[in-house]
C-alpha cells in the first residue's frame, strides 16, 4: 500500500472501534488503575486515542455511567467516579452475598474437569505466594472468582458482580498490594476451592462469605 493510500485509509481505521469494545477497554483501564478517580474523560481525546467515532464514545461512556464507573458532571462532562472507602465496603458486602450463592451453586454443579481447573488455580496461587509473584497471584485471584461464577451458571449474579467489582476494584487493588495480604487471603481462597471440589455447597458459601468479609474488613481499616 502506498503512503497516500495509507493516509486515506487511516481515518477509517481510527474510527473502526465499536462502542462495545471501547467500553470494555475503558472498563479495563479503570479497573487496572490506568484511568484514576476524578480523571476527566474528554470525548475527542478518547476518540483519537482508542480509534472510535464520537458517537461510539458517547455510547461507551453512557454504558459505564450506568455501571457506576463513570459519572457525568453538569457543564463539565464525564470523569472516572471516585468510590469512598465506606461505599467500597458496602459493595464488597453485597458481593459477599451474591458470590456466596455462586460458590454454593458451583459446588453443586462443578464437573470433574472444572474441579481440576480449580485445583490448578489453587496450586498456582500457592506457588505465587511462596515466590512473591504478586502479579501472578492477582491474576489467578481474578480467574478463580470468574471461574466460580461461570461454574455456578448464575447469569444475573455474574452481571451484578461484574458491575460491583468494577466500582470497588481500586480499593481492592491497593489492598492486594499491601504487604502480607496474599498470605492472609491464600488460605481463604484454598478453603473455597476445597469446599467446591468436595462438592459441599454449604461449606463453599461459608468460605466465600468469610473471604469477602475479610476483604471488607481490611478495606474499612484502610487510610
N, C-alpha and C positions, 0 to 999 in steps of 0.2 A: 504493500500500500504506500502511495506517495505521501509526503508530508502534508500536501494540500488536502488529500483525501482524509488523512488522519485528523486534521483540524476540523474538517467539515463534519466528521462523524463524532467527534468528542462531545459536543453539546448533547447529542442524543444519548451517549453513554453516561454522561454526567447525570442525566435526569431519568435513568432507567430503573432506579431502585423503587420497589413497591413500598406502599405505606406499611404493610405488614412486616416486611424485612427491616425497614427503617426503625419501626417501633421496637423490634427485637434487639437491634443493635444499640439503640439508645437505652433500652432497659438494661442491657448487659453493662453498658458504660456506667450507669448509675449504680448498679449492684456491685461493680468492681471498684467503685470509687474514682473512676476517671472523670466523671461529672459529679461535682461535690454539692452539698446542700447550699441552697440560695444562689447557685450559679445561674445566671441568665441564659436563656436559650433563644437565640435570635434566629428567626426562620431563614433569613437569607444565608447566614453563616452555616446553618445545618444543611441547607440545600446544597451549598457549594462543597462542604466537607464530605458529605455522605453520598453525593451524586443522586439527589432526588428532586422532584418538582416541588414547588411551593405548596401545591395542593396536597401532595402526599405528606409533606412535612406537617401541615395542619392536621391531617387525619391522624398521623402518628402521635402528635402531641396531645390531641384530644383523647386518644386511647389511653395514653399514660397518665393523663389527668384523671380519667375515670378510675384507674388503678391506684391513684393516690401517690404516684411517684413524682408527679409534676403538679404545680399549682399556677393558676393564671392570676396575675395582679392587675387590677384595672389601670389602664393607661401605661402599664409598664411591661406587658407581655408575659411570657412564661418563664418559670425558673424551677430548678430542682427543689422539691419540697423538703424542708428540714423536719425531721421527726425527733421530738423530745425523748428523753430517757423514759419519762412516765408513759408516753404513748407507746414506745418500743416495748416496754414491759407488758402493757395491755395486749399488744399484738402477739407477743410470744405466748401469753396465757390463752388467747383464743386458738392459736396454732396448736397448743398442747392438747386442747380438747379435740380438735379435728384430727390431728396426726395420731393421737392415741386410738381413735376409731380406725384409722387406716392401718395401724400396726396390728390391731385385733383382727381386722378383715384379712390382712396379709398372712397372718399365722394360720388362718383357716383355709386360705386359697393357694398358698405357695406350692409350686411344683418342685420336683426334685432338682431340676435344672436351676430354678430361681434360688433354691436353698444353697446350691453350690456357689451361685453368684454372690449371695450374701456372705457366705463364709470366706470367699476370696477377698471381698472388700474388707472384712474384718482382719484378715491376715495382713493385707497391705497397710491398713491403718496402724496396726500394731508395730509393723516394721518401720513405718514412717515416724512414729513417736520415738522409737528406740534409736533411730539415726538422726533425729532432729529435722526431718524433711517436712516442715510445716506446710509448705505449699502442696505437697502430695497429700498430706493429711486433710487439708481443707477441701481439696478436690474430691477425695474419697468420701468425706463427710457429706458433701452435696450429692454425690452419686448414691450414697446409702439412702438418704431421705427420699430422693427421687424414685429409686427402685422400690422402696416400700410402698410409696403412693401408687406406683404403676401396678404392683402386685395386687394391691387392695381392690383395684378396679373401680374406685370411687371417683368418677369424673368430676362431680360437683365439688367434692372435697379438694381435688387436685387443683381446680381453678381458684378456689378460695385460698389455698395455701400459697400458690404462686403469687397471688396479689399481696398477701400479707408478708410473705418472705421478702419481697422486693422493698417494702416500706421500711422494714427494720434491719435490712441487711448491713447497713453501715455500722450500726452498733454491734452486730454480731461479728463483723469483720474485725473491729477493734478488740472485741473480746477474744476471738480466736488467736490474735497475735499476742495476747498477754502471756507473759512468762508463766509456765506451769499449767496453763489452761488445758492443752491437749491431754496431759496426763490425768486430769480430772475427768474430762469428757470421754476418754477412750473406754474406761470400764463401763460407762453408761451405754455407749454405742454397742459394745460387745454383749451387754445384757439384753439389749433389744434384739440383736442378731440371734443370740441363743434362744430367746423365747419364741421367735418366729420359726427358727429351724426345728425347735421342739414341737412346733405346731400347737402352742399354748396361747390362745387369744387373750385370756385374762392377764397372763404374765407379760405378754407383749404390750398391751395397753398400759399396764402399770409401769413398765420400764421406759416407755416413751414419755409418759407423764412425768416420771422422775427426772429424766434427762432435760426436758424442756423447762420444767420448774427450776432446775439448777441454772439453766441459761438465763431465765427471767430474773432470778435472784442475783446472779453475777452482774447483769446489766444494771439492775437497780442500785448496785453498790458502786457503779462507775462514777467517775468525776463528771 
